[in-house]
Amino acid sequence: MKIHFTTIENPLTRCGGYLRTVTSHSLQPYAGCSLGNSLCGVGCYVRHNPWVTRGRTWGSFLEVRTNLAEAYGRHAPRERRWARRQGEDSQGVFSIFLSSSTEPFPPQEGRFGITRSVLEAMLQEPPDELVLQTHSHRVAQEVQLLKRLAEVCRLRVHLSVETDRERLPGLPPPASPVSRRLEAAQELRAAGLRTVITVAPLLPMEHPERFFRRLGEVADAVVIDHFIGGDGSADGRRTLRTQLPAAMAQVLPESVGLGYRRRMVDLAREVFPGPVGVGAEGFAGRYLPAGEATP
């Protein structure tokens, strides 16, 4: 893992593509990802982004944005004004997805504190809404800071748990064990923070009914997404270039198609006590109404 130090002019990216209807902006505390060689990195859509990788192997580099908090504070007022002038997609809300292209709580965060620094900056320049998306149990280390942030903006903590399996044959282990992520979700929820489990991308389940019942003990909502559509391409072509679909098919052939997502959504709606969302609508906090057919 090569670590580089860099600065950034404006860390707030105006959203398009998959996130267009989710938040007005995205923010990446790092460039690259030190989890790129773990399970979540196998199908990560960013590994195919030449603007980020610049010929480097995904998972081999991490760029530390040392001025992130200062740059955020400098640009947030202008980006807030821009967001509030926008129309139907953003609904005039200054909202941030942190983050869509890197893990905000990699092991190196304990050393550099970049994500923590920008969360502290948001206490002074809060967005209207913050979606904090992570694959790591380390998010629970910031419970007290997140509680303060939830007092000044609408905060949702999204914690990815793609499957109930700790290992899938032929794939690397997750960077954060399933059990530890569920414990972190429980701690966040107990602290009064709105906690959402994102089953994304949906991977083969071993005991799905038991899994969704367990999520009911640790989360306020569930969002389910598949790599088809969820990787930013309509047909999942980005993920099809990776080893993930073949590994999924070896474990459970039906999991490679959207029919599996529909079945898991139906099951979640049956046994999970809270709201269930699908795809970008779910990431935006818009859940399936009772009685509506599963998409």
Helices and strands as residue ranges (DSSP letters): E 2-6, E 12-14, G 17-19, E 25-27, E 30-32, H 39-42, G 45-48, H 50-53, E 61-65, H 68-85, E 95-98, H 109-112, H 114-124, E 129-134, G 137-142, H 143-150, E 154-160, H 178-190, E 194-199, H 208-218, E 221-224, H 227-230, H 237-240, H 244-251, G 253-256, H 258-271, E 276-278, H 279-283
